[in-house]
């Protein structure tokens, strides 16, 4: 199930600065993290859904690339985001 418009606005308001700033790296990482957690819950119930598993791996890779970019350009922002989202790298 995709994220609702309201949930996306909340995510970008919290991490991207304002709701219209959908291009911010922090907001995109937070959005991907939310989608990854939803899909992970789906896959725990549906273990043989291999096409969704492939999509999950693509999202994880995209988030990893964005995290690498953020780490190279803004190390303090990277550390704060990791701590705020509760993910590790």
PyMOL Python script that loads the backbone (N, CA, C, O; Angstrom):
from pymol import cmd

cmd.read_pdbstr("""\
ATOM      1  N   UNK A   1       0.843  -1.176   0.000  1.00  0.00           N
ATOM      2  CA  UNK A   1       0.000   0.000   0.000  1.00  0.00           C
ATOM      3  C   UNK A   1       0.890   1.242   0.000  1.00  0.00           C
ATOM      4  O   UNK A   1       1.729   1.394   0.888  1.00  0.00           O
ATOM      5  N   UNK A   2       0.726   2.114  -0.961  1.00  0.00           N
ATOM      6  CA  UNK A   2       1.564   3.314  -1.021  1.00  0.00           C
ATOM      7  C   UNK A   2       1.232   4.290   0.105  1.00  0.00           C
ATOM      8  O   UNK A   2       0.173   4.215   0.728  1.00  0.00           O
ATOM      9  N   UNK A   3       2.155   5.192   0.344  1.00  0.00           N
ATOM     10  CA  UNK A   3       1.945   6.201   1.379  1.00  0.00           C
ATOM     11  C   UNK A   3       0.890   7.203   0.920  1.00  0.00           C
ATOM     12  O   UNK A   3       0.812   7.534  -0.264  1.00  0.00           O
ATOM     13  N   UNK A   4       0.090   7.676   1.847  1.00  0.00           N
ATOM     14  CA  UNK A   4      -0.938   8.654   1.511  1.00  0.00           C
ATOM     15  C   UNK A   4      -0.300  10.031   1.341  1.00  0.00           C
ATOM     16  O   UNK A   4       0.827  10.265   1.777  1.00  0.00           O
ATOM     17  N   UNK A   5      -1.032  10.930   0.705  1.00  0.00           N
ATOM     18  CA  UNK A   5      -0.532  12.291   0.496  1.00  0.00           C
ATOM     19  C   UNK A   5      -0.299  13.001   1.825  1.00  0.00           C
ATOM     20  O   UNK A   5       0.665  13.750   1.978  1.00  0.00           O
ATOM     21  N   UNK A   6      -1.182  12.760   2.774  1.00  0.00           N
ATOM     22  CA  UNK A   6      -1.051  13.401   4.072  1.00  0.00           C
ATOM     23  C   UNK A   6       0.208  12.918   4.792  1.00  0.00           C
ATOM     24  O   UNK A   6       0.928  13.708   5.402  1.00  0.00           O
ATOM     25  N   UNK A   7       0.462  11.617   4.713  1.00  0.00           N
ATOM     26  CA  UNK A   7       1.643  11.057   5.366  1.00  0.00           C
ATOM     27  C   UNK A   7       2.917  11.591   4.710  1.00  0.00           C
ATOM     28  O   UNK A   7       3.889  11.900   5.400  1.00  0.00           O
ATOM     29  N   UNK A   8       2.914  11.701   3.368  1.00  0.00           N
ATOM     30  CA  UNK A   8       4.066  12.258   2.669  1.00  0.00           C
ATOM     31  C   UNK A   8       4.308  13.705   3.086  1.00  0.00           C
ATOM     32  O   UNK A   8       5.452  14.109   3.292  1.00  0.00           O
ATOM     33  N   UNK A   9       3.244  14.481   3.210  1.00  0.00           N
ATOM     34  CA  UNK A   9       3.389  15.877   3.624  1.00  0.00           C
ATOM     35  C   UNK A   9       3.963  15.967   5.035  1.00  0.00           C
ATOM     36  O   UNK A   9       4.794  16.831   5.316  1.00  0.00           O
ATOM     37  N   UNK A  10       3.522  15.079   5.921  1.00  0.00           N
ATOM     38  CA  UNK A  10       4.050  15.057   7.284  1.00  0.00           C
ATOM     39  C   UNK A  10       5.537  14.734   7.282  1.00  0.00           C
ATOM     40  O   UNK A  10       6.321  15.367   7.989  1.00  0.00           O
ATOM     41  N   UNK A  11       5.918  13.744   6.479  1.00  0.00           N
ATOM     42  CA  UNK A  11       7.321  13.326   6.420  1.00  0.00           C
ATOM     43  C   UNK A  11       8.192  14.468   5.909  1.00  0.00           C
ATOM     44  O   UNK A  11       9.232  14.770   6.496  1.00  0.00           O
ATOM     45  N   UNK A  12       7.768  15.104   4.815  1.00  0.00           N
ATOM     46  CA  UNK A  12       8.577  16.175   4.249  1.00  0.00           C
ATOM     47  C   UNK A  12       8.558  17.426   5.117  1.00  0.00           C
ATOM     48  O   UNK A  12       9.524  18.189   5.118  1.00  0.00           O
ATOM     49  N   UNK A  13       7.481  17.644   5.850  1.00  0.00           N
ATOM     50  CA  UNK A  13       7.456  18.786   6.766  1.00  0.00           C
ATOM     51  C   UNK A  13       8.429  18.563   7.915  1.00  0.00           C
ATOM     52  O   UNK A  13       9.094  19.499   8.358  1.00  0.00           O
ATOM     53  N   UNK A  14       8.514  17.332   8.397  1.00  0.00           N
ATOM     54  CA  UNK A  14       9.390  17.037   9.528  1.00  0.00           C
ATOM     55  C   UNK A  14      10.858  16.979   9.118  1.00  0.00           C
ATOM     56  O   UNK A  14      11.718  17.512   9.820  1.00  0.00           O
ATOM     57  N   UNK A  15      11.152  16.337   7.989  1.00  0.00           N
ATOM     58  CA  UNK A  15      12.543  16.110   7.612  1.00  0.00           C
ATOM     59  C   UNK A  15      13.043  17.050   6.517  1.00  0.00           C
ATOM     60  O   UNK A  15      14.238  17.339   6.462  1.00  0.00           O
ATOM     61  N   UNK A  16      12.158  17.533   5.647  1.00  0.00           N
ATOM     62  CA  UNK A  16      12.590  18.356   4.530  1.00  0.00           C
ATOM     63  C   UNK A  16      12.487  19.845   4.770  1.00  0.00           C
ATOM     64  O   UNK A  16      12.908  20.629   3.920  1.00  0.00           O
ATOM     65  N   UNK A  17      11.949  20.255   5.885  1.00  0.00           N
ATOM     66  CA  UNK A  17      11.817  21.674   6.181  1.00  0.00           C
ATOM     67  C   UNK A  17      10.401  22.174   5.972  1.00  0.00           C
ATOM     68  O   UNK A  17       9.826  22.779   6.877  1.00  0.00           O
ATOM     69  N   UNK A  18       9.824  21.936   4.799  1.00  0.00           N
ATOM     70  CA  UNK A  18       8.440  22.313   4.536  1.00  0.00           C
ATOM     71  C   UNK A  18       7.822  21.274   3.603  1.00  0.00           C
ATOM     72  O   UNK A  18       8.534  20.477   2.992  1.00  0.00           O
ATOM     73  N   UNK A  19       6.507  21.287   3.498  1.00  0.00           N
ATOM     74  CA  UNK A  19       5.817  20.221   2.763  1.00  0.00           C
ATOM     75  C   UNK A  19       6.112  20.237   1.275  1.00  0.00           C
ATOM     76  O   UNK A  19       6.044  19.193   0.626  1.00  0.00           O
ATOM     77  N   UNK A  20       6.440  21.400   0.716  1.00  0.00           N
ATOM     78  CA  UNK A  20       6.687  21.471  -0.725  1.00  0.00           C
ATOM     79  C   UNK A  20       8.123  21.113  -1.088  1.00  0.00           C
ATOM     80  O   UNK A  20       8.455  21.062  -2.272  1.00  0.00           O
ATOM     81  N   UNK A  21       8.978  20.866  -0.110  1.00  0.00           N
ATOM     82  CA  UNK A  21      10.384  20.548  -0.364  1.00  0.00           C
ATOM     83  C   UNK A  21      10.557  19.042  -0.530  1.00  0.00           C
ATOM     84  O   UNK A  21      11.202  18.393   0.293  1.00  0.00           O
ATOM     85  N   UNK A  22       9.982  18.493  -1.588  1.00  0.00           N
ATOM     86  CA  UNK A  22      10.031  17.048  -1.792  1.00  0.00           C
ATOM     87  C   UNK A  22      11.348  16.584  -2.385  1.00  0.00           C
ATOM     88  O   UNK A  22      11.551  15.379  -2.538  1.00  0.00           O
ATOM     89  N   UNK A  23      12.250  17.492  -2.723  1.00  0.00           N
ATOM     90  CA  UNK A  23      13.536  17.105  -3.288  1.00  0.00           C
ATOM     91  C   UNK A  23      14.640  16.983  -2.269  1.00  0.00           C
ATOM     92  O   UNK A  23      15.759  16.608  -2.619  1.00  0.00           O
ATOM     93  N   UNK A  24      14.356  17.292  -1.007  1.00  0.00           N
ATOM     94  CA  UNK A  24      15.400  17.232   0.010  1.00  0.00           C
ATOM     95  C   UNK A  24      15.833  15.786   0.235  1.00  0.00           C
ATOM     96  O   UNK A  24      15.013  14.868   0.261  1.00  0.00           O
ATOM     97  N   UNK A  25      17.115  15.615   0.394  1.00  0.00           N
ATOM     98  CA  UNK A  25      17.674  14.279   0.590  1.00  0.00           C
ATOM     99  C   UNK A  25      17.134  13.650   1.866  1.00  0.00           C
ATOM    100  O   UNK A  25      16.783  12.471   1.882  1.00  0.00           O
ATOM    101  N   UNK A  26      17.068  14.435   2.933  1.00  0.00           N
ATOM    102  CA  UNK A  26      16.585  13.901   4.212  1.00  0.00           C
ATOM    103  C   UNK A  26      15.136  13.447   4.109  1.00  0.00           C
ATOM    104  O   UNK A  26      14.770  12.400   4.643  1.00  0.00           O
ATOM    105  N   UNK A  27      14.310  14.234   3.422  1.00  0.00           N
ATOM    106  CA  UNK A  27      12.910  13.862   3.248  1.00  0.00           C
ATOM    107  C   UNK A  27      12.752  12.602   2.414  1.00  0.00           C
ATOM    108  O   UNK A  27      11.911  11.755   2.718  1.00  0.00           O
ATOM    109  N   UNK A  28      13.555  12.471   1.365  1.00  0.00           N
ATOM    110  CA  UNK A  28      13.475  11.280   0.529  1.00  0.00           C
ATOM    111  C   UNK A  28      13.900  10.044   1.295  1.00  0.00           C
ATOM    112  O   UNK A  28      13.288   8.985   1.151  1.00  0.00           O
ATOM    113  N   UNK A  29      14.942  10.163   2.110  1.00  0.00           N
ATOM    114  CA  UNK A  29      15.404   9.024   2.910  1.00  0.00           C
ATOM    115  C   UNK A  29      14.332   8.627   3.924  1.00  0.00           C
ATOM    116  O   UNK A  29      14.081   7.440   4.134  1.00  0.00           O
ATOM    117  N   UNK A  30      13.705   9.617   4.550  1.00  0.00           N
ATOM    118  CA  UNK A  30      12.642   9.323   5.518  1.00  0.00           C
ATOM    119  C   UNK A  30      11.457   8.654   4.831  1.00  0.00           C
ATOM    120  O   UNK A  30      10.864   7.725   5.380  1.00  0.00           O
ATOM    121  N   UNK A  31      11.109   9.120   3.635  1.00  0.00           N
ATOM    122  CA  UNK A  31      10.003   8.520   2.890  1.00  0.00           C
ATOM    123  C   UNK A  31      10.331   7.077   2.507  1.00  0.00           C
ATOM    124  O   UNK A  31       9.484   6.193   2.643  1.00  0.00           O
ATOM    125  N   UNK A  32      11.539   6.836   2.034  1.00  0.00           N
ATOM    126  CA  UNK A  32      11.936   5.476   1.681  1.00  0.00           C
ATOM    127  C   UNK A  32      11.942   4.568   2.907  1.00  0.00           C
ATOM    128  O   UNK A  32      11.556   3.402   2.819  1.00  0.00           O
ATOM    129  N   UNK A  33      12.375   5.094   4.040  1.00  0.00           N
ATOM    130  CA  UNK A  33      12.391   4.303   5.271  1.00  0.00           C
ATOM    131  C   UNK A  33      10.971   3.896   5.662  1.00  0.00           C
ATOM    132  O   UNK A  33      10.744   2.766   6.095  1.00  0.00           O
ATOM    133  N   UNK A  34      10.025   4.806   5.512  1.00  0.00           N
ATOM    134  CA  UNK A  34       8.625   4.500   5.822  1.00  0.00           C
ATOM    135  C   UNK A  34       8.097   3.402   4.892  1.00  0.00           C
ATOM    136  O   UNK A  34       7.446   2.458   5.343  1.00  0.00           O
ATOM    137  N   UNK A  35       8.381   3.534   3.598  1.00  0.00           N
ATOM    138  CA  UNK A  35       7.923   2.534   2.632  1.00  0.00           C
ATOM    139  C   UNK A  35       8.580   1.178   2.879  1.00  0.00           C
ATOM    140  O   UNK A  35       7.932   0.140   2.745  1.00  0.00           O
ATOM    141  N   UNK A  36       9.865   1.183   3.239  1.00  0.00           N
ATOM    142  CA  UNK A  36      10.581  -0.061   3.511  1.00  0.00           C
ATOM    143  C   UNK A  36       9.966  -0.779   4.709  1.00  0.00           C
ATOM    144  O   UNK A  36       9.823  -2.002   4.696  1.00  0.00           O
ATOM    145  N   UNK A  37       9.605  -0.028   5.736  1.00  0.00           N
ATOM    146  CA  UNK A  37       8.996  -0.672   6.911  1.00  0.00           C
ATOM    147  C   UNK A  37       7.623  -1.248   6.583  1.00  0.00           C
ATOM    148  O   UNK A  37       7.263  -2.307   7.096  1.00  0.00           O
ATOM    149  N   UNK A  38       6.846  -0.564   5.730  1.00  0.00           N
ATOM    150  CA  UNK A  38       5.542  -1.099   5.321  1.00  0.00           C
ATOM    151  C   UNK A  38       5.707  -2.387   4.521  1.00  0.00           C
ATOM    152  O   UNK A  38       5.006  -3.370   4.762  1.00  0.00           O
ATOM    153  N   UNK A  39       6.619  -2.376   3.585  1.00  0.00           N
ATOM    154  CA  UNK A  39       6.817  -3.552   2.729  1.00  0.00           C
ATOM    155  C   UNK A  39       7.391  -4.707   3.536  1.00  0.00           C
ATOM    156  O   UNK A  39       7.057  -5.863   3.277  1.00  0.00           O
ATOM    157  N   UNK A  40       8.246  -4.417   4.505  1.00  0.00           N
ATOM    158  CA  UNK A  40       8.793  -5.475   5.352  1.00  0.00           C
ATOM    159  C   UNK A  40       7.684  -6.167   6.136  1.00  0.00           C
ATOM    160  O   UNK A  40       7.690  -7.390   6.277  1.00  0.00           O
ATOM    161  N   UNK A  41       6.742  -5.395   6.639  1.00  0.00           N
ATOM    162  CA  UNK A  41       5.597  -5.986   7.336  1.00  0.00           C
ATOM    163  C   UNK A  41       4.766  -6.855   6.425  1.00  0.00           C
ATOM    164  O   UNK A  41       4.292  -7.916   6.833  1.00  0.00           O
ATOM    165  N   UNK A  42       4.582  -6.409   5.180  1.00  0.00           N
ATOM    166  CA  UNK A  42       3.837  -7.203   4.197  1.00  0.00           C
ATOM    167  C   UNK A  42       4.553  -8.519   3.911  1.00  0.00           C
ATOM    168  O   UNK A  42       3.920  -9.569   3.799  1.00  0.00           O
ATOM    169  N   UNK A  43       5.877  -8.452   3.796  1.00  0.00           N
ATOM    170  CA  UNK A  43       6.625  -9.662   3.451  1.00  0.00           C
ATOM    171  C   UNK A  43       6.705 -10.656   4.606  1.00  0.00           C
ATOM    172  O   UNK A  43       6.918 -11.846   4.375  1.00  0.00           O
ATOM    173  N   UNK A  44       6.541 -10.197   5.828  1.00  0.00           N
ATOM    174  CA  UNK A  44       6.510 -11.131   6.951  1.00  0.00           C
ATOM    175  C   UNK A  44       5.257 -11.988   6.901  1.00  0.00           C
ATOM    176  O   UNK A  44       5.272 -13.141   7.332  1.00  0.00           O
ATOM    177  N   UNK A  45       4.174 -11.430   6.378  1.00  0.00           N
ATOM    178  CA  UNK A  45       2.926 -12.186   6.252  1.00  0.00           C
ATOM    179  C   UNK A  45       2.901 -13.018   4.968  1.00  0.00           C
ATOM    180  O   UNK A  45       2.327 -14.107   4.947  1.00  0.00           O
ATOM    181  N   UNK A  46       3.520 -12.511   3.900  1.00  0.00           N
ATOM    182  CA  UNK A  46       3.495 -13.158   2.586  1.00  0.00           C
ATOM    183  C   UNK A  46       4.912 -13.515   2.174  1.00  0.00           C
ATOM    184  O   UNK A  46       5.538 -12.792   1.399  1.00  0.00           O
ATOM    185  N   UNK A  47       5.413 -14.612   2.682  1.00  0.00           N
ATOM    186  CA  UNK A  47       6.811 -14.971   2.499  1.00  0.00           C
ATOM    187  C   UNK A  47       7.167 -15.329   1.061  1.00  0.00           C
ATOM    188  O   UNK A  47       8.337 -15.250   0.689  1.00  0.00           O
ATOM    189  N   UNK A  48       6.199 -15.716   0.250  1.00  0.00           N
ATOM    190  CA  UNK A  48       6.499 -16.140  -1.114  1.00  0.00           C
ATOM    191  C   UNK A  48       6.240 -15.055  -2.154  1.00  0.00           C
ATOM    192  O   UNK A  48       6.194 -15.342  -3.350  1.00  0.00           O
ATOM    193  N   UNK A  49       6.072 -13.833  -1.717  1.00  0.00           N
ATOM    194  CA  UNK A  49       5.851 -12.720  -2.630  1.00  0.00           C
ATOM    195  C   UNK A  49       7.204 -12.190  -3.108  1.00  0.00           C
ATOM    196  O   UNK A  49       7.726 -11.208  -2.579  1.00  0.00           O
ATOM    197  N   UNK A  50       7.756 -12.861  -4.114  1.00  0.00           N
ATOM    198  CA  UNK A  50       9.118 -12.576  -4.535  1.00  0.00           C
ATOM    199  C   UNK A  50       9.233 -11.277  -5.323  1.00  0.00           C
ATOM    200  O   UNK A  50      10.281 -10.632  -5.280  1.00  0.00           O
ATOM    201  N   UNK A  51       8.192 -10.877  -6.038  1.00  0.00           N
ATOM    202  CA  UNK A  51       8.273  -9.629  -6.788  1.00  0.00           C
ATOM    203  C   UNK A  51       8.298  -8.428  -5.843  1.00  0.00           C
ATOM    204  O   UNK A  51       8.969  -7.435  -6.124  1.00  0.00           O
ATOM    205  N   UNK A  52       7.580  -8.508  -4.739  1.00  0.00           N
ATOM    206  CA  UNK A  52       7.623  -7.443  -3.754  1.00  0.00           C
ATOM    207  C   UNK A  52       8.983  -7.427  -3.059  1.00  0.00           C
ATOM    208  O   UNK A  52       9.488  -6.363  -2.701  1.00  0.00           O
ATOM    209  N   UNK A  53       9.568  -8.596  -2.870  1.00  0.00           N
ATOM    210  CA  UNK A  53      10.902  -8.681  -2.263  1.00  0.00           C
ATOM    211  C   UNK A  53      11.933  -7.980  -3.140  1.00  0.00           C
ATOM    212  O   UNK A  53      12.830  -7.304  -2.635  1.00  0.00           O
ATOM    213  N   UNK A  54      11.801  -8.143  -4.451  1.00  0.00           N
ATOM    214  CA  UNK A  54      12.717  -7.478  -5.376  1.00  0.00           C
ATOM    215  C   UNK A  54      12.545  -5.964  -5.291  1.00  0.00           C
ATOM    216  O   UNK A  54      13.529  -5.224  -5.292  1.00  0.00           O
ATOM    217  N   UNK A  55      11.308  -5.506  -5.219  1.00  0.00           N
ATOM    218  CA  UNK A  55      11.058  -4.081  -5.063  1.00  0.00           C
ATOM    219  C   UNK A  55      11.629  -3.534  -3.769  1.00  0.00           C
ATOM    220  O   UNK A  55      12.141  -2.415  -3.728  1.00  0.00           O
ATOM    221  N   UNK A  56      11.538  -4.335  -2.703  1.00  0.00           N
ATOM    222  CA  UNK A  56      12.101  -3.931  -1.422  1.00  0.00           C
ATOM    223  C   UNK A  56      13.610  -3.770  -1.526  1.00  0.00           C
ATOM    224  O   UNK A  56      14.167  -2.811  -0.992  1.00  0.00           O
ATOM    225  N   UNK A  57      14.272  -4.686  -2.200  1.00  0.00           N
ATOM    226  CA  UNK A  57      15.724  -4.612  -2.360  1.00  0.00           C
ATOM    227  C   UNK A  57      16.117  -3.374  -3.173  1.00  0.00           C
ATOM    228  O   UNK A  57      17.153  -2.764  -2.908  1.00  0.00           O
ATOM    229  N   UNK A  58      15.304  -3.006  -4.148  1.00  0.00           N
ATOM    230  CA  UNK A  58      15.575  -1.798  -4.925  1.00  0.00           C
ATOM    231  C   UNK A  58      15.440  -0.549  -4.055  1.00  0.00           C
ATOM    232  O   UNK A  58      16.250   0.372  -4.159  1.00  0.00           O
ATOM    233  N   UNK A  59      14.428  -0.518  -3.205  1.00  0.00           N
ATOM    234  CA  UNK A  59      14.238   0.625  -2.310  1.00  0.00           C
ATOM    235  C   UNK A  59      15.379   0.736  -1.303  1.00  0.00           C
ATOM    236  O   UNK A  59      15.842   1.836  -1.001  1.00  0.00           O
ATOM    237  N   UNK A  60      15.829  -0.401  -0.787  1.00  0.00           N
ATOM    238  CA  UNK A  60      16.935  -0.398   0.164  1.00  0.00           C
ATOM    239  C   UNK A  60      18.207   0.120  -0.516  1.00  0.00           C
ATOM    240  O   UNK A  60      18.969   0.878   0.084  1.00  0.00           O
ATOM    241  N   UNK A  61      18.432  -0.288  -1.757  1.00  0.00           N
ATOM    242  CA  UNK A  61      19.596   0.189  -2.493  1.00  0.00           C
ATOM    243  C   UNK A  61      19.534   1.682  -2.765  1.00  0.00           C
ATOM    244  O   UNK A  61      20.543   2.380  -2.665  1.00  0.00           O
ATOM    245  N   UNK A  62      18.361   2.165  -3.106  1.00  0.00           N
ATOM    246  CA  UNK A  62      18.190   3.597  -3.359  1.00  0.00           C
ATOM    247  C   UNK A  62      18.426   4.400  -2.087  1.00  0.00           C
ATOM    248  O   UNK A  62      19.069   5.449  -2.121  1.00  0.00           O
ATOM    249  N   UNK A  63      17.905   3.907  -0.966  1.00  0.00           N
ATOM    250  CA  UNK A  63      18.117   4.591   0.307  1.00  0.00           C
ATOM    251  C   UNK A  63      19.597   4.591   0.680  1.00  0.00           C
ATOM    252  O   UNK A  63      20.106   5.577   1.214  1.00  0.00           O
ATOM    253  N   UNK A  64      20.282   3.491   0.400  1.00  0.00           N
ATOM    254  CA  UNK A  64      21.702   3.404   0.699  1.00  0.00           C
ATOM    255  C   UNK A  64      22.498   4.412  -0.116  1.00  0.00           C
ATOM    256  O   UNK A  64      23.418   5.043   0.404  1.00  0.00           O
ATOM    257  N   UNK A  65      22.148   4.567  -1.397  1.00  0.00           N
ATOM    258  CA  UNK A  65      22.835   5.546  -2.239  1.00  0.00           C
ATOM    259  C   UNK A  65      22.593   6.974  -1.741  1.00  0.00           C
ATOM    260  O   UNK A  65      23.509   7.796  -1.725  1.00  0.00           O
ATOM    261  N   UNK A  66      21.363   7.257  -1.340  1.00  0.00           N
ATOM    262  CA  UNK A  66      21.059   8.589  -0.806  1.00  0.00           C
ATOM    263  C   UNK A  66      21.787   8.840   0.510  1.00  0.00           C
ATOM    264  O   UNK A  66      22.254   9.951   0.762  1.00  0.00           O
ATOM    265  N   UNK A  67      21.885   7.807   1.351  1.00  0.00           N
ATOM    266  CA  UNK A  67      22.620   7.950   2.607  1.00  0.00           C
ATOM    267  C   UNK A  67      24.106   8.197   2.350  1.00  0.00           C
ATOM    268  O   UNK A  67      24.728   9.001   3.043  1.00  0.00           O
ATOM    269  N   UNK A  68      24.676   7.512   1.360  1.00  0.00           N
ATOM    270  CA  UNK A  68      26.078   7.745   1.009  1.00  0.00           C
ATOM    271  C   UNK A  68      26.287   9.179   0.540  1.00  0.00           C
ATOM    272  O   UNK A  68      27.264   9.827   0.914  1.00  0.00           O
ATOM    273  N   UNK A  69      25.362   9.667  -0.283  1.00  0.00           N
ATOM    274  CA  UNK A  69      25.440  11.046  -0.765  1.00  0.00           C
ATOM    275  C   UNK A  69      25.374  12.029   0.402  1.00  0.00           C
ATOM    276  O   UNK A  69      26.159  12.975   0.467  1.00  0.00           O
ATOM    277  N   UNK A  70      24.447  11.807   1.310  1.00  0.00           N
ATOM    278  CA  UNK A  70      24.289  12.696   2.454  1.00  0.00           C
ATOM    279  C   UNK A  70      25.521  12.641   3.352  1.00  0.00           C
ATOM    280  O   UNK A  70      25.942  13.665   3.891  1.00  0.00           O
ATOM    281  N   UNK A  71      26.092  11.470   3.513  1.00  0.00           N
ATOM    282  CA  UNK A  71      27.272  11.327   4.357  1.00  0.00           C
ATOM    283  C   UNK A  71      28.461  12.090   3.773  1.00  0.00           C
ATOM    284  O   UNK A  71      29.238  12.688   4.517  1.00  0.00           O
ATOM    285  N   UNK A  72      28.603  12.073   2.465  1.00  0.00           N
ATOM    286  CA  UNK A  72      29.715  12.778   1.827  1.00  0.00           C
ATOM    287  C   UNK A  72      29.542  14.289   1.883  1.00  0.00           C
ATOM    288  O   UNK A  72      30.531  15.014   1.987  1.00  0.00           O
ATOM    289  N   UNK A  73      28.296  14.784   1.815  1.00  0.00           N
ATOM    290  CA  UNK A  73      28.060  16.218   1.713  1.00  0.00           C
ATOM    291  C   UNK A  73      27.698  16.894   3.024  1.00  0.00           C
ATOM    292  O   UNK A  73      27.959  18.086   3.186  1.00  0.00           O
ATOM    293  N   UNK A  74      27.101  16.168   3.970  1.00  0.00           N
ATOM    294  CA  UNK A  74      26.660  16.780   5.229  1.00  0.00           C
ATOM    295  C   UNK A  74      26.727  15.720   6.329  1.00  0.00           C
ATOM    296  O   UNK A  74      25.731  15.063   6.631  1.00  0.00           O
ATOM    297  N   UNK A  75      27.897  15.564   6.916  1.00  0.00           N
ATOM    298  CA  UNK A  75      28.119  14.493   7.884  1.00  0.00           C
ATOM    299  C   UNK A  75      27.278  14.671   9.144  1.00  0.00           C
ATOM    300  O   UNK A  75      26.734  13.695   9.659  1.00  0.00           O
ATOM    301  N   UNK A  76      27.162  15.897   9.649  1.00  0.00           N
ATOM    302  CA  UNK A  76      26.365  16.100  10.860  1.00  0.00           C
ATOM    303  C   UNK A  76      24.884  15.852  10.586  1.00  0.00           C
ATOM    304  O   UNK A  76      24.189  15.272  11.420  1.00  0.00           O
ATOM    305  N   UNK A  77      24.397  16.288   9.421  1.00  0.00           N
ATOM    306  CA  UNK A  77      23.008  16.016   9.049  1.00  0.00           C
ATOM    307  C   UNK A  77      22.753  14.533   8.887  1.00  0.00           C
ATOM    308  O   UNK A  77      21.683  14.037   9.239  1.00  0.00           O
ATOM    309  N   UNK A  78      23.743  13.819   8.349  1.00  0.00           N
ATOM    310  CA  UNK A  78      23.651  12.370   8.192  1.00  0.00           C
ATOM    311  C   UNK A  78      23.512  11.702   9.552  1.00  0.00           C
ATOM    312  O   UNK A  78      22.644  10.851   9.747  1.00  0.00           O
ATOM    313  N   UNK A  79      24.361  12.084  10.481  1.00  0.00           N
ATOM    314  CA  UNK A  79      24.325  11.461  11.817  1.00  0.00           C
ATOM    315  C   UNK A  79      23.016  11.758  12.540  1.00  0.00           C
ATOM    316  O   UNK A  79      22.466  10.889  13.217  1.00  0.00           O
ATOM    317  N   UNK A  80      22.520  12.978  12.398  1.00  0.00           N
ATOM    318  CA  UNK A  80      21.250  13.332  13.032  1.00  0.00           C
ATOM    319  C   UNK A  80      20.093  12.546  12.422  1.00  0.00           C
ATOM    320  O   UNK A  80      19.201  12.090  13.137  1.00  0.00           O
ATOM    321  N   UNK A  81      20.111  12.391  11.106  1.00  0.00           N
ATOM    322  CA  UNK A  81      19.036  11.670  10.425  1.00  0.00           C
ATOM    323  C   UNK A  81      19.035  10.199  10.816  1.00  0.00           C
ATOM    324  O   UNK A  81      17.975   9.627  11.073  1.00  0.00           O
ATOM    325  N   UNK A  82      20.210   9.581  10.862  1.00  0.00           N
ATOM    326  CA  UNK A  82      20.327   8.171  11.258  1.00  0.00           C
ATOM    327  C   UNK A  82      19.750   7.972  12.654  1.00  0.00           C
ATOM    328  O   UNK A  82      19.010   7.023  12.910  1.00  0.00           O
ATOM    329  N   UNK A  83      20.106   8.890  13.551  1.00  0.00           N
ATOM    330  CA  UNK A  83      19.625   8.779  14.919  1.00  0.00           C
ATOM    331  C   UNK A  83      18.112   8.994  15.003  1.00  0.00           C
ATOM    332  O   UNK A  83      17.415   8.287  15.732  1.00  0.00           O
ATOM    333  N   UNK A  84      17.618   9.967  14.256  1.00  0.00           N
ATOM    334  CA  UNK A  84      16.188  10.304  14.294  1.00  0.00           C
ATOM    335  C   UNK A  84      15.326   9.186  13.720  1.00  0.00           C
ATOM    336  O   UNK A  84      14.256   8.885  14.249  1.00  0.00           O
ATOM    337  N   UNK A  85      15.800   8.565  12.626  1.00  0.00           N
ATOM    338  CA  UNK A  85      15.028   7.495  11.996  1.00  0.00           C
ATOM    339  C   UNK A  85      15.222   6.144  12.668  1.00  0.00           C
ATOM    340  O   UNK A  85      14.412   5.234  12.491  1.00  0.00           O
ATOM    341  N   UNK A  86      16.294   6.015  13.437  1.00  0.00           N
ATOM    342  CA  UNK A  86      16.540   4.749  14.106  1.00  0.00           C
ATOM    343  C   UNK A  86      17.083   3.681  13.175  1.00  0.00           C
ATOM    344  O   UNK A  86      16.856   2.489  13.382  1.00  0.00           O
ATOM    345  N   UNK A  87      17.810   4.118  12.138  1.00  0.00           N
ATOM    346  CA  UNK A  87      18.445   3.149  11.242  1.00  0.00           C
ATOM    347  C   UNK A  87      19.944   3.243  11.428  1.00  0.00           C
ATOM    348  O   UNK A  87      20.455   4.233  11.952  1.00  0.00           O
ATOM    349  N   UNK A  88      20.632   2.228  11.003  1.00  0.00           N
ATOM    350  CA  UNK A  88      22.088   2.260  11.101  1.00  0.00           C
ATOM    351  C   UNK A  88      22.666   1.961   9.737  1.00  0.00           C
ATOM    352  O   UNK A  88      21.996   1.415   8.860  1.00  0.00           O
ATOM    353  N   UNK A  89      23.897   2.323   9.579  1.00  0.00           N
ATOM    354  CA  UNK A  89      24.548   2.069   8.307  1.00  0.00           C
ATOM    355  C   UNK A  89      25.873   1.424   8.546  1.00  0.00           C
ATOM    356  O   UNK A  89      26.593   1.123   7.594  1.00  0.00           O
TER     357      UNK A  89
END
""", "prot")
cmd.dss("prot")
cmd.show_as("cartoon", "prot")
cmd.util.cbc("prot")
cmd.orient("prot")
